[in-house]
Amino acid sequence: MLQDFAHAVQGLVRDLGYPGLFLLIVAESTMIPIPSLLVMPFAGFMASQGDFSLPVILVINSVAALLGSALSYWIGAAGGKPLLLKYGKYVFVRPKDLEKTEAYFAAHGKWTVLIARFLPVVRHIISIPAGIARMPLIPFFTQTFIGSTLWGGGLMILGYELGTRWESIATKAKRVDLVIAVVVVLALVGVGIGFIVRRRRERANNPDRTSI
């Protein structure tokens, strides 16, 4: 299945060229799980064959990542916080929790957004909580640009240098990426369960303060 998906991604890039690459990177920077490990190395390989230009690929990668991340940030900022303020009590999220999230991103948002660009699963969703927390735009876009350029540029060079061997290496790396993704998801589920359990205990111990 992974190989079939990789071939579909290759076909899109091969048939549409730069626009196809741009669309895939935009999608990869939102909540759509397009694996950059199967996109950028292939683009680098095509550059080694003379079909693409490395500088153009890098520019497309950075601009597309900024656009996709901006869309996710906007979703979090425009819809996420109002919805959580209105309906958060039904999922044990209080206004105080949103304040803590905003404080966290104010203090640690730069490193969080930068590091997230190198982590499976997290890189697809990090812009949403950044938007909910209304992280300042300049540091958000700066760290997103740096992280996506380093990540995408590294994968591009890898594909360029590996040549025809890029697919076998990228596929093996993607399997490792999937293992890390499973660990990340399980960790997030564990954090979510712990959060809900704590909220339920607080409600049971303080029934008159559930709206605080």
Legacy VTK file of the C-alpha trace (Angstrom):
# vtk DataFile Version 3.0
C-alpha trace
ASCII
DATASET POLYDATA
POINTS 212 float
0.000 0.000 0.000
2.817 2.400 0.878
4.504 1.701 -2.439
1.257 2.325 -4.338
0.826 5.627 -2.524
4.419 6.569 -3.312
3.826 5.867 -6.999
0.657 7.994 -6.934
2.612 10.875 -5.403
5.348 10.467 -8.005
2.792 10.444 -10.796
1.247 13.690 -9.569
4.624 15.426 -9.401
5.731 13.984 -12.736
2.486 14.879 -14.548
1.862 18.339 -13.053
5.453 19.384 -12.442
6.038 22.316 -10.112
2.299 22.997 -9.516
1.819 19.385 -8.396
4.764 19.682 -6.011
3.351 22.939 -4.651
-0.084 21.405 -3.993
1.412 18.396 -2.212
3.544 20.538 0.092
0.587 22.812 0.901
-1.459 19.738 1.803
1.439 18.268 3.820
1.575 21.463 5.886
-2.084 21.183 6.836
-3.847 18.256 8.482
-3.678 16.168 5.282
-1.098 13.410 5.926
0.929 13.719 2.726
4.371 12.237 3.550
7.137 14.684 2.667
9.529 11.730 2.818
7.962 10.534 -0.421
7.622 13.964 -2.052
10.797 15.979 -1.620
13.321 13.164 -2.256
11.515 12.403 -5.524
11.634 16.077 -6.483
15.374 16.030 -5.747
15.756 12.917 -7.886
13.965 14.647 -10.773
16.373 17.561 -10.394
19.276 15.117 -10.723
17.725 13.991 -14.012
17.499 17.580 -15.275
13.684 17.800 -15.031
13.574 20.162 -12.039
15.744 22.923 -10.622
16.966 22.576 -7.024
16.569 26.310 -6.175
13.037 26.348 -7.608
12.104 23.207 -5.656
13.383 24.775 -2.427
11.452 27.993 -2.999
8.283 26.040 -3.778
8.750 23.945 -0.656
9.176 26.950 1.641
6.364 29.041 0.134
3.939 26.109 0.017
4.744 25.170 3.625
4.083 28.742 4.723
0.762 28.799 2.878
-0.425 25.464 4.269
0.647 26.406 7.780
-1.072 29.791 7.454
-4.335 28.058 6.501
-4.123 25.799 9.552
-3.193 28.743 11.782
-6.220 30.655 10.506
-8.500 27.683 11.212
-7.217 27.556 14.772
-7.408 31.307 15.293
-10.763 31.931 13.608
-12.646 28.811 14.569
-10.764 26.841 17.186
-10.729 29.252 20.111
-14.344 30.490 19.763
-15.585 26.906 19.508
-13.586 25.819 22.532
-14.786 28.814 24.550
-18.374 27.953 23.688
-18.347 24.158 23.711
-15.079 23.293 25.456
-16.842 22.404 28.696
-18.314 19.368 26.942
-14.816 17.994 26.317
-13.438 19.179 29.673
-11.613 22.193 28.245
-11.972 25.339 30.333
-11.113 28.963 29.491
-8.252 28.589 31.978
-6.818 25.801 29.806
-6.830 28.086 26.768
-5.053 30.732 28.811
-2.385 28.178 29.709
-2.021 27.245 26.038
-1.593 30.888 25.091
0.991 31.357 27.852
2.869 28.251 26.689
3.081 29.425 23.080
4.068 32.900 24.232
6.986 31.410 26.175
7.931 28.356 24.113
6.106 28.735 20.785
9.216 29.439 18.724
11.005 26.216 19.614
7.786 24.202 19.604
6.862 25.208 16.055
10.443 24.749 14.819
10.929 21.274 16.318
7.447 20.187 15.214
8.459 20.535 11.560
10.735 17.506 11.996
8.218 15.235 13.740
5.649 13.002 12.011
1.993 13.731 12.818
2.944 16.801 14.849
4.132 18.726 11.788
0.686 18.311 10.236
-1.229 19.755 13.200
1.086 22.121 15.102
-0.266 25.217 13.330
-3.759 24.583 14.731
-2.848 24.999 18.436
-0.520 27.856 17.457
-3.538 29.572 15.895
-5.769 28.804 18.871
-3.138 30.347 21.136
-2.841 33.328 18.761
0.926 32.929 18.611
2.421 36.154 17.169
2.594 35.860 13.398
6.178 36.978 12.832
7.794 34.296 15.050
5.263 31.712 13.839
6.075 32.282 10.175
9.806 32.670 10.866
10.078 29.335 12.673
7.802 27.623 10.158
9.972 28.911 7.310
13.229 27.820 8.961
11.920 24.378 9.939
10.238 23.598 6.625
13.224 24.835 4.617
15.699 22.714 6.590
13.459 19.633 6.501
12.378 19.898 2.871
15.792 21.048 1.684
17.497 18.140 3.407
15.133 15.633 1.819
15.585 17.299 -1.568
19.386 17.030 -1.381
19.055 13.425 -0.230
17.026 12.537 -3.317
19.416 14.448 -5.559
22.489 12.677 -4.209
20.937 9.197 -4.066
19.694 9.302 -7.656
17.806 6.156 -8.612
18.297 4.726 -5.114
16.151 7.463 -3.545
12.912 5.423 -3.488
14.250 2.428 -1.580
15.888 4.673 1.034
12.829 6.949 1.319
10.495 3.969 1.690
12.614 2.531 4.505
12.778 5.954 6.162
9.016 6.286 5.827
8.545 3.030 7.709
10.615 4.470 10.544
8.561 7.651 10.269
5.379 5.584 10.653
6.725 3.912 13.790
7.531 7.321 15.269
4.076 8.520 14.217
2.429 5.638 16.085
4.450 6.468 19.197
3.486 10.146 18.907
-0.200 9.309 18.464
-0.163 6.942 21.444
1.557 9.630 23.519
-1.063 12.208 22.483
-3.868 9.769 23.290
-2.292 9.123 26.680
-2.040 12.841 27.378
-5.653 13.308 26.284
-6.907 10.493 28.512
-4.935 11.847 31.456
-6.363 15.312 30.834
-9.948 14.014 30.780
-9.408 11.919 33.913
-8.056 14.935 35.783
-10.998 17.072 34.674
-13.492 14.448 35.809
-11.804 14.230 39.189
-11.892 17.999 39.513
-15.578 18.022 38.655
-16.273 15.311 41.200
-14.295 17.099 43.909
-15.514 20.606 43.058
-19.021 20.319 41.567
-19.666 24.044 42.019
-16.558 25.131 40.094
-16.905 23.231 36.805
-17.246 26.413 34.778
-14.082 28.022 36.122
LINES 1 213
212 0 1 2 3 4 5 6 7 8 9 10 11 12 13 14 15 16 17 18 19 20 21 22 23 24 25 26 27 28 29 30 31 32 33 34 35 36 37 38 39 40 41 42 43 44 45 46 47 48 49 50 51 52 53 54 55 56 57 58 59 60 61 62 63 64 65 66 67 68 69 70 71 72 73 74 75 76 77 78 79 80 81 82 83 84 85 86 87 88 89 90 91 92 93 94 95 96 97 98 99 100 101 102 103 104 105 106 107 108 109 110 111 112 113 114 115 116 117 118 119 120 121 122 123 124 125 126 127 128 129 130 131 132 133 134 135 136 137 138 139 140 141 142 143 144 145 146 147 148 149 150 151 152 153 154 155 156 157 158 159 160 161 162 163 164 165 166 167 168 169 170 171 172 173 174 175 176 177 178 179 180 181 182 183 184 185 186 187 188 189 190 191 192 193 194 195 196 197 198 199 200 201 202 203 204 205 206 207 208 209 210 211
